[in-house]
Amino acid sequence: MIAILLQTFSSLVIVSGYEVNKSFISTYLCENKNKPKLHCNGQCYLMKALKKEAAEQEQKANNSLREKFEINLFEHSVVQNFIDSTYIELTQQRFFLQKETCTVSLSIYQPPQV
């Protein structure tokens, strides 16, 4: 999605640059400046710049797709055998709770007085 937005904004920057510098482009950079009957006004330069940008964006998209394409040629198989032929004899363990004496002071703590 970001690539689409960048592609859209790059075209906008090229067109706005053309509109701002239209007189300079039509005077110095236009391929048809010697043919005033065509009324090109530098649009040939604009189309060439837009085609160049589109080709660069397409090349970047193809390169990013090539970088992301991976082939994993290994197979990782996990086989777990849950059936065991040995039997585990369970023994019952008994726990006894022993009461421990606890000395708890129920009086309210008061800090030493000076």
C-alpha positions as CSV (number, residue, x, y, z in Angstrom):
1,M,0.0,0.0,0.0
2,I,2.9,2.3,0.8
3,A,4.4,1.7,-2.6
4,I,1.1,2.7,-4.3
5,L,1.0,5.9,-2.3
6,L,4.6,6.7,-3.1
7,Q,4.0,6.1,-6.8
8,T,1.0,8.4,-6.7
9,F,2.8,11.2,-4.9
10,S,5.9,10.9,-7.2
11,S,3.6,11.6,-10.2
12,L,2.1,14.5,-8.4
13,V,5.5,16.0,-7.7
14,I,6.5,15.7,-11.3
15,V,3.3,17.3,-12.6
16,S,3.4,20.1,-10.1
17,G,7.1,20.7,-11.0
18,Y,6.0,20.9,-14.6
19,E,3.3,23.4,-13.9
20,V,5.6,25.6,-11.8
21,N,8.4,25.6,-14.4
22,K,6.2,25.4,-17.5
23,S,7.8,28.4,-19.3
24,F,11.4,27.2,-18.6
25,I,10.6,23.6,-19.8
26,S,8.8,24.8,-22.9
27,T,11.7,27.2,-23.8
28,Y,14.7,25.0,-23.0
29,L,13.8,21.4,-22.5
30,C,11.0,20.7,-25.0
31,E,11.9,18.5,-27.9
32,N,9.4,20.3,-30.1
33,K,10.4,23.9,-29.4
34,N,11.3,24.4,-33.0
35,K,7.8,23.3,-34.1
36,P,5.4,25.9,-32.6
37,K,2.4,24.5,-34.7
38,L,2.3,21.5,-32.4
39,H,1.6,23.6,-29.3
40,C,3.5,21.1,-27.2
41,N,4.6,23.6,-24.5
42,G,6.8,21.1,-22.8
43,Q,4.3,18.3,-22.5
44,C,6.7,15.9,-24.3
45,Y,9.1,16.5,-21.5
46,L,6.4,15.9,-18.9
47,M,5.3,12.6,-20.6
48,K,9.0,11.5,-20.8
49,A,9.5,12.2,-17.1
50,L,6.2,10.4,-16.1
51,K,7.2,7.3,-18.2
52,K,10.7,7.3,-16.6
53,E,9.2,7.5,-13.1
54,A,6.7,4.7,-13.9
55,A,9.5,2.5,-15.2
56,E,11.5,3.1,-12.1
57,Q,8.6,2.3,-9.8
58,E,7.9,-0.9,-11.8
59,Q,11.6,-1.9,-11.5
60,K,11.5,-1.2,-7.7
61,A,8.4,-3.3,-7.4
62,N,9.9,-6.2,-9.3
63,N,13.1,-5.9,-7.2
64,S,11.2,-6.0,-4.0
65,L,9.2,-9.0,-5.1
66,R,12.4,-10.8,-6.1
67,E,13.9,-10.0,-2.7
68,K,10.9,-11.4,-0.9
69,F,10.6,-14.6,-2.9
70,E,12.2,-17.5,-1.0
71,I,12.3,-21.1,-1.7
72,N,12.8,-23.4,1.3
73,L,14.3,-26.7,0.1
74,F,14.3,-28.5,3.4
75,E,11.6,-30.5,5.1
76,H,11.3,-30.5,8.8
77,S,9.3,-33.4,10.0
78,V,8.5,-34.1,13.6
79,V,7.4,-37.6,14.5
80,Q,6.4,-38.1,18.0
81,N,5.6,-41.6,19.3
82,F,3.1,-41.2,22.1
83,I,2.6,-44.9,22.6
84,D,5.2,-46.3,24.9
85,S,5.6,-50.0,25.4
86,T,6.9,-49.6,29.0
87,Y,4.4,-49.1,31.8
88,I,5.1,-46.7,34.6
89,E,4.0,-47.9,38.0
90,L,2.4,-45.1,39.9
91,T,2.8,-45.0,43.7
92,Q,0.6,-43.1,45.9
93,Q,2.4,-40.5,48.0
94,R,0.9,-39.3,51.2
95,F,1.5,-35.8,52.5
96,F,0.9,-34.9,56.1
97,L,0.2,-31.4,57.2
98,Q,1.8,-30.5,60.4
99,K,0.7,-27.6,62.5
100,E,3.5,-25.3,63.4
101,T,3.3,-23.0,66.3
102,C,3.3,-19.4,65.3
103,T,3.8,-16.5,67.7
104,V,1.8,-13.5,66.5
105,S,1.6,-10.4,68.5
106,L,-1.8,-8.9,68.4
107,S,-0.8,-5.6,69.9
108,I,-0.5,-2.5,67.7
109,Y,3.0,-1.6,66.8
110,Q,4.1,1.7,68.3
111,P,7.4,3.3,67.4
112,P,9.9,4.0,70.2
113,Q,9.4,7.3,71.9
114,V,12.2,9.8,72.4
